[in-house]
Amino acid sequence: MEAHADCLLRSCLTGHLTGSAWIVSPDRQRTLLTHHGKLDRWLQLGGHADGDPDLLAVALREAREESGLTGCGPSRRRRSTWTGTGFRNARASRPHHHYDVRFMIEADPAILGFS
């Protein structure tokens, strides 16, 4: 971060920070994933910081935008994990790394449609 003042922006092609949400039921028995069309993979919800230094807010915003959920919030048990290796987006016009900070987000099973 010290070497790249623009690490919260997509324009930082050496790699930039992203925020994502592992949305789980309170009992940790179920999770919500999304199918990423470009990558053809099931992933946690999340996205680019676009300059926002509050990566928890980024994760929540992206989770709400991508899932439509409104009744979810940060887990009290475990807050975040850092994926230091990053994700190389090779399909982008210029390949680059995503250094993702992932937050555990709890959602009411009834909201998620879990039974």
N, CA and C atoms as an extended XYZ file, in Angstrom:
345
Properties=species:S:1:pos:R:3:atomname:S:1:resname:S:1:resid:I:1 pbc="F F F"
N         0.815       -1.177        0.000 N   MET     1
C         0.000        0.000        0.000 CA  MET     1
C         0.868        1.252        0.000 C   MET     1
N         1.989        1.191        0.705 N   GLU     2
C         2.870        2.351        0.712 CA  GLU     2
C         3.479        2.598       -0.659 C   GLU     2
N         3.736        1.523       -1.385 N   ALA     3
C         4.362        1.654       -2.698 CA  ALA     3
C         3.374        2.086       -3.780 C   ALA     3
N         2.083        1.880       -3.533 N   HIS     4
C         1.072        2.186       -4.542 CA  HIS     4
C        -0.081        2.954       -3.904 C   HIS     4
N        -0.005        4.248       -3.954 N   ALA     5
C        -1.060        5.085       -3.370 CA  ALA     5
C        -2.409        4.850       -4.047 C   ALA     5
N        -2.375        4.309       -5.254 N   ASP     6
C        -3.609        4.053       -6.000 CA  ASP     6
C        -4.088        2.601       -5.863 C   ASP     6
N        -3.683        1.908       -4.791 N   CYS     7
C        -3.997        0.481       -4.640 CA  CYS     7
C        -5.487        0.200       -4.473 C   CYS     7
N        -6.294        1.230       -4.256 N   LEU     8
C        -7.747        1.050       -4.135 CA  LEU     8
C        -8.471        1.316       -5.450 C   LEU     8
N        -7.710        1.542       -6.510 N   LEU     9
C        -8.293        1.874       -7.808 CA  LEU     9
C        -8.000        0.789       -8.838 C   LEU     9
N        -8.948        0.546       -9.713 N   ARG    10
C        -8.774       -0.438      -10.784 CA  ARG    10
C        -7.603       -0.093      -11.693 C   ARG    10
N        -7.269        1.164      -11.762 N   SER    11
C        -6.191        1.611      -12.645 CA  SER    11
C        -4.814        1.156      -12.173 C   SER    11
N        -4.707        0.668      -10.949 N   CYS    12
C        -3.429        0.152      -10.434 CA  CYS    12
C        -3.248       -1.265      -10.969 C   CYS    12
N        -2.611       -1.379      -12.103 N   LEU    13
C        -2.530       -2.655      -12.801 CA  LEU    13
C        -1.476       -3.599      -12.255 C   LEU    13
N        -0.651       -3.137      -11.328 N   THR    14
C         0.231       -4.092      -10.649 CA  THR    14
C        -0.586       -4.935       -9.677 C   THR    14
N        -1.767       -4.458       -9.340 N   GLY    15
C        -2.688       -5.157       -8.447 CA  GLY    15
C        -3.417       -4.155       -7.583 C   GLY    15
N        -4.672       -4.446       -7.269 N   HIS    16
C        -5.438       -3.528       -6.428 CA  HIS    16
C        -6.283       -4.313       -5.437 C   HIS    16
N        -6.658       -3.616       -4.342 N   LEU    17
C        -7.442       -4.216       -3.274 CA  LEU    17
C        -8.910       -4.316       -3.666 C   LEU    17
N        -9.526       -5.414       -3.260 N   THR    18
C       -10.949       -5.619       -3.450 CA  THR    18
C       -11.539       -6.078       -2.122 C   THR    18
N       -12.855       -5.975       -1.995 N   GLY    19
C       -13.534       -6.432       -0.786 CA  GLY    19
C       -14.618       -7.423       -1.142 C   GLY    19
N       -14.690       -8.520       -0.406 N   SER    20
C       -15.736       -9.495       -0.703 CA  SER    20
C       -16.354      -10.040        0.572 C   SER    20
N       -17.512      -10.671        0.401 N   ALA    21
C       -18.338      -11.128        1.511 CA  ALA    21
C       -18.608      -12.620        1.399 C   ALA    21
N       -18.196      -13.363        2.416 N   TRP    22
C       -18.629      -14.739        2.555 CA  TRP    22
C       -19.940      -14.663        3.326 C   TRP    22
N       -21.052      -14.795        2.638 N   ILE    23
C       -22.359      -14.702        3.282 CA  ILE    23
C       -22.737      -16.090        3.778 C   ILE    23
N       -22.944      -16.180        5.103 N   VAL    24
C       -23.217      -17.460        5.738 CA  VAL    24
C       -24.443      -17.350        6.633 C   VAL    24
N       -25.053      -18.504        6.886 N   SER    25
C       -26.114      -18.561        7.884 CA  SER    25
C       -25.442      -18.505        9.260 C   SER    25
N       -26.162      -18.061       10.287 N   PRO    26
C       -25.553      -17.947       11.621 CA  PRO    26
C       -24.951      -19.244       12.148 C   PRO    26
N       -25.503      -20.403       11.745 N   ASP    27
C       -24.956      -21.680       12.209 CA  ASP    27
C       -23.799      -22.181       11.340 C   ASP    27
N       -23.442      -21.408       10.321 N   ARG    28
C       -22.322      -21.707        9.404 CA  ARG    28
C       -22.544      -22.973        8.579 C   ARG    28
N       -23.791      -23.381        8.433 N   GLN    29
C       -24.091      -24.588        7.669 CA  GLN    29
C       -24.360      -24.296        6.200 C   GLN    29
N       -24.644      -23.043        5.875 N   ARG    30
C       -24.979      -22.682        4.494 CA  ARG    30
C       -24.279      -21.384        4.109 C   ARG    30
N       -24.044      -21.264        2.824 N   THR    31
C       -23.408      -20.047        2.314 CA  THR    31
C       -24.069      -19.657        0.996 C   THR    31
N       -23.927      -18.397        0.657 N   LEU    32
C       -24.476      -17.901       -0.599 CA  LEU    32
C       -23.309      -17.539       -1.508 C   LEU    32
N       -23.305      -18.121       -2.689 N   LEU    33
C       -22.288      -17.833       -3.695 CA  LEU    33
C       -22.977      -17.286       -4.940 C   LEU    33
N       -22.182      -16.715       -5.821 N   THR    34
C       -22.708      -16.234       -7.089 CA  THR    34
C       -21.893      -16.843       -8.222 C   THR    34
N       -22.557      -17.078       -9.334 N   HIS    35
C       -21.840      -17.607      -10.492 CA  HIS    35
C       -21.273      -16.437      -11.285 C   HIS    35
N       -19.956      -16.409      -11.418 N   HIS    36
C       -19.268      -15.354      -12.158 CA  HIS    36
C       -19.258      -15.746      -13.630 C   HIS    36
N       -19.983      -14.992      -14.435 N   GLY    37
C       -20.142      -15.344      -15.841 CA  GLY    37
C       -18.846      -15.354      -16.638 C   GLY    37
N       -18.016      -14.337      -16.459 N   LYS    38
C       -16.773      -14.262      -17.236 CA  LYS    38
C       -15.799      -15.370      -16.862 C   LYS    38
N       -15.754      -15.723      -15.579 N   LEU    39
C       -14.812      -16.743      -15.127 CA  LEU    39
C       -15.412      -18.146      -15.125 C   LEU    39
N       -16.748      -18.231      -15.244 N   ASP    40
C       -17.463      -19.494      -15.171 CA  ASP    40
C       -17.107      -20.253      -13.895 C   ASP    40
N       -17.152      -19.519      -12.767 N   ARG    41
C       -16.854      -20.095      -11.455 CA  ARG    41
C       -17.880      -19.596      -10.439 C   ARG    41
N       -18.078      -20.391       -9.389 N   TRP    42
C       -18.889      -19.969       -8.251 CA  TRP    42
C       -17.962      -19.283       -7.255 C   TRP    42
N       -18.303      -18.055       -6.876 N   LEU    43
C       -17.438      -17.252       -6.009 CA  LEU    43
C       -18.262      -16.565       -4.925 C   LEU    43
N       -17.558      -16.072       -3.913 N   GLN    44
C       -18.187      -15.195       -2.935 CA  GLN    44
C       -18.512      -13.875       -3.627 C   GLN    44
N       -19.442      -13.130       -3.055 N   LEU    45
C       -19.834      -11.848       -3.642 CA  LEU    45
C       -18.815      -10.781       -3.254 C   LEU    45
N       -18.584       -9.830       -4.132 N   GLY    46
C       -17.632       -8.768       -3.815 CA  GLY    46
C       -17.242       -7.997       -5.055 C   GLY    46
N       -16.316       -7.064       -4.852 N   GLY    47
C       -15.904       -6.276       -5.994 CA  GLY    47
C       -14.844       -5.249       -5.681 C   GLY    47
N       -14.675       -4.347       -6.619 N   HIS    48
C       -13.637       -3.323       -6.557 CA  HIS    48
C       -13.938       -2.245       -5.521 C   HIS    48
N       -12.878       -1.738       -4.920 N   ALA    49
C       -13.011       -0.674       -3.921 CA  ALA    49
C       -13.340        0.665       -4.579 C   ALA    49
N       -12.850        0.882       -5.795 N   ASP    50
C       -13.076        2.147       -6.508 CA  ASP    50
C       -12.754        3.357       -5.637 C   ASP    50
N       -11.635        3.252       -4.913 N   GLY    51
C       -11.158        4.371       -4.106 CA  GLY    51
C       -11.628        4.378       -2.669 C   GLY    51
N       -12.566        3.511       -2.287 N   ASP    52
C       -13.101        3.483       -0.923 CA  ASP    52
C       -12.147        2.698       -0.012 C   ASP    52
N       -11.572        3.331        1.006 N   PRO    53
C       -10.639        2.620        1.886 CA  PRO    53
C       -11.331        1.696        2.894 C   PRO    53
N       -12.647        1.783        3.030 N   ASP    54
C       -13.393        0.936        3.962 CA  ASP    54
C       -13.812       -0.341        3.237 C   ASP    54
N       -12.951       -1.355        3.298 N   LEU    55
C       -13.199       -2.571        2.527 CA  LEU    55
C       -14.378       -3.382        3.065 C   LEU    55
N       -14.720       -3.233        4.341 N   LEU    56
C       -15.944       -3.857        4.842 CA  LEU    56
C       -17.155       -3.225        4.167 C   LEU    56
N       -17.165       -1.909        4.059 N   ALA    57
C       -18.272       -1.225        3.366 CA  ALA    57
C       -18.337       -1.653        1.907 C   ALA    57
N       -17.186       -1.835        1.283 N   VAL    58
C       -17.138       -2.300       -0.106 CA  VAL    58
C       -17.768       -3.689       -0.202 C   VAL    58
N       -17.374       -4.587        0.692 N   ALA    59
C       -17.899       -5.952        0.669 CA  ALA    59
C       -19.413       -5.962        0.869 C   ALA    59
N       -19.893       -5.181        1.825 N   LEU    60
C       -21.336       -5.126        2.072 CA  LEU    60
C       -22.090       -4.525        0.891 C   LEU    60
N       -21.556       -3.445        0.339 N   ARG    61
C       -22.203       -2.807       -0.813 CA  ARG    61
C       -22.310       -3.781       -1.981 C   ARG    61
N       -21.207       -4.422       -2.289 N   GLU    62
C       -21.196       -5.361       -3.414 CA  GLU    62
C       -22.106       -6.551       -3.155 C   GLU    62
N       -22.112       -7.070       -1.926 N   ALA    63
C       -22.977       -8.202       -1.601 CA  ALA    63
C       -24.437       -7.822       -1.768 C   ALA    63
N       -24.790       -6.632       -1.316 N   ARG    64
C       -26.180       -6.182       -1.432 CA  ARG    64
C       -26.557       -5.949       -2.897 C   ARG    64
N       -25.652       -5.338       -3.656 N   GLU    65
C       -25.929       -5.090       -5.071 CA  GLU    65
C       -26.072       -6.393       -5.845 C   GLU    65
N       -25.210       -7.350       -5.563 N   GLU    66
C       -25.183       -8.587       -6.337 CA  GLU    66
C       -26.252       -9.587       -5.921 C   GLU    66
N       -26.692       -9.527       -4.663 N   SER    67
C       -27.646      -10.516       -4.176 CA  SER    67
C       -29.044       -9.955       -3.945 C   SER    67
N       -29.151       -8.645       -3.753 N   GLY    68
C       -30.430       -8.049       -3.412 CA  GLY    68
C       -30.765       -8.140       -1.936 C   GLY    68
N       -29.879       -8.746       -1.135 N   LEU    69
C       -30.123       -8.891        0.300 CA  LEU    69
C       -29.976       -7.550        1.016 C   LEU    69
N       -30.819       -7.338        1.998 N   THR    70
C       -30.681       -6.145        2.836 CA  THR    70
C       -30.462       -6.515        4.296 C   THR    70
N       -30.858       -7.702        4.699 N   GLY    71
C       -30.766       -8.113        6.102 CA  GLY    71
C       -29.529       -8.915        6.404 C   GLY    71
N       -28.377       -8.330        6.192 N   CYS    72
C       -27.138       -9.033        6.503 CA  CYS    72
C       -26.143       -8.047        7.093 C   CYS    72
N       -25.180       -8.583        7.850 N   GLY    73
C       -24.176       -7.724        8.457 CA  GLY    73
C       -22.954       -8.524        8.861 C   GLY    73
N       -21.918       -7.847        9.305 N   PRO    74
C       -20.663       -8.519        9.666 CA  PRO    74
C       -20.859       -9.532       10.787 C   PRO    74
N       -20.165      -10.629       10.690 N   SER    75
C       -20.180      -11.634       11.741 CA  SER    75
C       -19.472      -11.090       12.973 C   SER    75
N       -19.977      -11.441       14.128 N   ARG    76
C       -19.312      -11.041       15.373 CA  ARG    76
C       -18.186      -11.998       15.724 C   ARG    76
N       -18.220      -13.179       15.144 N   ARG    77
C       -17.224      -14.197       15.493 CA  ARG    77
C       -15.891      -14.011       14.776 C   ARG    77
N       -15.952      -13.780       13.495 N   ARG    78
C       -14.717      -13.642       12.711 CA  ARG    78
C       -14.925      -12.525       11.716 C   ARG    78
N       -14.006      -11.598       11.691 N   ARG    79
C       -14.215      -10.405       10.886 CA  ARG    79
C       -13.690      -10.527        9.459 C   ARG    79
N       -12.431      -10.840        9.284 N   SER    80
C       -11.905      -10.805        7.920 CA  SER    80
C       -10.734      -11.754        7.766 C   SER    80
N       -10.411      -12.007        6.528 N   THR    81
C        -9.232      -12.779        6.185 CA  THR    81
C        -8.606      -12.146        4.949 C   THR    81
N        -7.339      -12.226        4.845 N   TRP    82
C        -6.594      -11.611        3.742 CA  TRP    82
C        -6.127      -12.686        2.803 C   TRP    82
N        -6.404      -12.547        1.540 N   THR    83
C        -5.854      -13.478        0.554 CA  THR    83
C        -4.642      -12.810       -0.074 C   THR    83
N        -3.510      -13.077        0.484 N   GLY    84
C        -2.279      -12.404        0.089 CA  GLY    84
C        -1.768      -12.751       -1.291 C   GLY    84
N        -2.130      -13.913       -1.800 N   THR    85
C        -1.624      -14.291       -3.117 CA  THR    85
C        -2.302      -13.516       -4.226 C   THR    85
N        -3.515      -13.109       -3.996 N   GLY    86
C        -4.228      -12.353       -5.017 CA  GLY    86
C        -4.798      -13.259       -6.093 C   GLY    86
N        -5.659      -12.694       -6.857 N   PHE    87
C        -6.316      -13.396       -7.960 CA  PHE    87
C        -5.901      -12.703       -9.244 C   PHE    87
N        -5.335      -13.446      -10.152 N   ARG    88
C        -4.894      -12.855      -11.407 CA  ARG    88
C        -6.044      -12.893      -12.405 C   ARG    88
N        -6.496      -11.719      -12.782 N   ASN    89
C        -7.574      -11.616      -13.761 CA  ASN    89
C        -6.957      -11.625      -15.153 C   ASN    89
N        -6.781      -12.819      -15.685 N   ALA    90
C        -6.122      -12.970      -16.984 CA  ALA    90
C        -7.033      -12.619      -18.148 C   ALA    90
N        -8.345      -12.562      -17.905 N   ARG    91
C        -9.279      -12.261      -18.995 CA  ARG    91
C        -9.496      -10.766      -19.171 C   ARG    91
N        -8.946       -9.968      -18.284 N   ALA    92
C        -9.084       -8.513      -18.406 CA  ALA    92
C        -8.273       -8.041      -19.606 C   ALA    92
N        -8.553       -6.841      -20.078 N   SER    93
C        -7.819       -6.318      -21.221 CA  SER    93
C        -6.323       -6.246      -20.908 C   SER    93
N        -5.989       -5.960      -19.637 N   ARG    94
C        -4.596       -6.023      -19.181 CA  ARG    94
C        -4.590       -6.861      -17.905 C   ARG    94
N        -4.002       -8.056      -17.950 N   PRO    95
C        -4.010       -8.920      -16.769 CA  PRO    95
C        -3.456       -8.201      -15.529 C   PRO    95
N        -4.091       -8.448      -14.389 N   HIS    96
C        -3.700       -7.807      -13.141 CA  HIS    96
C        -4.165       -8.659      -11.972 C   HIS    96
N        -3.684       -8.316      -10.776 N   HIS    97
C        -4.043       -9.057       -9.570 CA  HIS    97
C        -5.098       -8.334       -8.768 C   HIS    97
N        -5.983       -9.129       -8.153 N   HIS    98
C        -6.921       -8.631       -7.155 CA  HIS    98
C        -6.438       -9.151       -5.813 C   HIS    98
N        -6.143       -8.258       -4.889 N   TYR    99
C        -5.766       -8.633       -3.537 CA  TYR    99
C        -7.007       -8.439       -2.673 C   TYR    99
N        -7.661       -9.554       -2.374 N   ASP   100
C        -8.997       -9.520       -1.807 CA  ASP   100
C        -8.979       -9.631       -0.291 C   ASP   100
N        -9.702       -8.732        0.370 N   VAL   101
C        -9.961       -8.845        1.799 CA  VAL   101
C       -11.384       -9.354        1.928 C   VAL   101
N       -11.525      -10.516        2.546 N   ARG   102
C       -12.824      -11.181        2.626 CA  ARG   102
C       -13.384      -11.069        4.036 C   ARG   102
N       -14.650      -10.733        4.103 N   PHE   103
C       -15.338      -10.579        5.380 CA  PHE   103
C       -16.433      -11.622        5.503 C   PHE   103
N       -16.568      -12.200        6.706 N   MET   104
C       -17.660      -13.108        6.958 CA  MET   104
C       -18.890      -12.280        7.300 C   MET   104
N       -19.943      -12.478        6.528 N   ILE   105
C       -21.184      -11.734        6.674 CA  ILE   105
C       -22.294      -12.728        7.018 C   ILE   105
N       -23.051      -12.428        8.058 N   GLU   106
C       -24.152      -13.301        8.450 CA  GLU   106
C       -25.467      -12.796        7.873 C   GLU   106
N       -26.279      -13.725        7.456 N   ALA   107
C       -27.611      -13.403        6.964 CA  ALA   107
C       -28.608      -14.361        7.586 C   ALA   107
N       -29.780      -13.874        7.869 N   ASP   108
C       -30.859      -14.697        8.415 CA  ASP   108
C       -31.214      -15.763        7.386 C   ASP   108
N       -31.235      -17.040        7.807 N   PRO   109
C       -31.562      -18.119        6.853 CA  PRO   109
C       -32.888      -17.896        6.142 C   PRO   109
N       -33.869      -17.288        6.820 N   ALA   110
C       -35.158      -17.051        6.187 CA  ALA   110
C       -35.026      -16.086        5.029 C   ALA   110
N       -34.151      -15.106        5.153 N   ILE   111
C       -33.925      -14.139        4.077 CA  ILE   111
C       -33.256      -14.823        2.888 C   ILE   111
N       -32.347      -15.744        3.194 N   LEU   112
C       -31.634      -16.448        2.132 CA  LEU   112
C       -32.478      -17.536        1.485 C   LEU   112
N       -33.603      -17.852        2.091 N   GLY   113
C       -34.436      -18.918        1.544 CA  GLY   113
C       -33.993      -20.287        2.016 C   GLY   113
N       -33.134      -20.332        3.037 N   PHE   114
C       -32.720      -21.618        3.581 CA  PHE   114
C       -33.798      -22.138        4.495 C   PHE   114
N       -33.937      -23.422        4.542 N   SER   115
C       -34.903      -24.002        5.485 CA  SER   115
C       -34.197      -24.927        6.444 C   SER   115
